[in-house]
Amino acid sequence: MSLLNKKMPLLSGEMQDLSQYQGNVVLIVNTASKCGFTSQYEGLEALYEEYKAQGLVVLGFPCNQFGEQEKGADSEIASFCQKNYGVSFPMFSKIEVNGDDTAPLYQELKVKAPGVLGTKKIKWNFTKFLINRQGRVVRYASTTKPEALKSDIEAALAG
């Protein structure tokens, strides 16, 4: 799956090869610490804990492009996520999801799973992309709560 043939820095600064997640079910989310949807970290962590043994991985990508709701440095983001939500899934360095500096991962995600009316833009923080084991990508809106993805995640894990 070419989508995951990328290396990206974790919040710790360590480079992470995303290809290690091929064959898993992957939930990718652009996050922010000061957003109305920030409490979704709790649901994302719950999904990760419930399904990681079956092959689900959640990958968080902080982004400051929406209302400047992720201004902090990587160390501040890591501390916030751990202290407030006990986040144990991989969290990456801040990226851009729209515009000229869009991270290559997000360039591909937006092509594989466009939004409403075919839009390629990410509308807001906590937009979610679920990738099944065969590389099929489904996009979910920011307003979709993590727990609402359970049946789709279970189907992807079973497939």
ChimeraX attribute file (.defattr): number of C-alpha atoms within 10 A of each C-alpha:
attribute: neighborCount
match mode: 1-to-1
recipient: residues
	/A:1	12
	/A:2	10
	/A:3	18
	/A:4	16
	/A:5	14
	/A:6	14
	/A:7	13
	/A:8	17
	/A:9	15
	/A:10	20
	/A:11	22
	/A:12	12
	/A:13	12
	/A:14	12
	/A:15	14
	/A:16	14
	/A:17	14
	/A:18	15
	/A:19	14
	/A:20	11
	/A:21	16
	/A:22	18
	/A:23	15
	/A:24	19
	/A:25	27
	/A:26	25
	/A:27	24
	/A:28	21
	/A:29	24
	/A:30	25
	/A:31	30
	/A:32	30
	/A:33	24
	/A:34	16
	/A:35	17
	/A:36	13
	/A:37	18
	/A:38	16
	/A:39	15
	/A:40	20
	/A:41	23
	/A:42	17
	/A:43	15
	/A:44	24
	/A:45	17
	/A:46	17
	/A:47	20
	/A:48	21
	/A:49	16
	/A:50	12
	/A:51	17
	/A:52	16
	/A:53	9
	/A:54	13
	/A:55	17
	/A:56	26
	/A:57	22
	/A:58	23
	/A:59	22
	/A:60	25
	/A:61	22
	/A:62	27
	/A:63	25
	/A:64	20
	/A:65	20
	/A:66	16
	/A:67	12
	/A:68	13
	/A:69	18
	/A:70	21
	/A:71	17
	/A:72	17
	/A:73	11
	/A:74	19
	/A:75	12
	/A:76	14
	/A:77	21
	/A:78	20
	/A:79	14
	/A:80	15
	/A:81	18
	/A:82	12
	/A:83	10
	/A:84	12
	/A:85	18
	/A:86	15
	/A:87	21
	/A:88	13
	/A:89	15
	/A:90	13
	/A:91	23
	/A:92	25
	/A:93	21
	/A:94	25
	/A:95	21
	/A:96	19
	/A:97	27
	/A:98	17
	/A:99	11
	/A:100	7
	/A:101	10
	/A:102	13
	/A:103	15
	/A:104	13
	/A:105	19
	/A:106	22
	/A:107	18
	/A:108	16
	/A:109	20
	/A:110	21
	/A:111	14
	/A:112	17
	/A:113	19
	/A:114	17
	/A:115	18
	/A:116	11
	/A:117	6
	/A:118	10
	/A:119	12
	/A:120	18
	/A:121	16
	/A:122	21
	/A:123	15
	/A:124	19
	/A:125	29
	/A:126	29
	/A:127	19
	/A:128	26
	/A:129	24
	/A:130	25
	/A:131	25
	/A:132	23
	/A:133	20
	/A:134	13
	/A:135	18
	/A:136	14
	/A:137	20
	/A:138	18
	/A:139	20
	/A:140	19
	/A:141	16
	/A:142	20
	/A:143	14
	/A:144	14
	/A:145	18
	/A:146	20
	/A:147	14
	/A:148	11
	/A:149	17
	/A:150	14
	/A:151	10
	/A:152	13
	/A:153	22
	/A:154	14
	/A:155	11
	/A:156	20
	/A:157	17
	/A:158	12
	/A:159	10
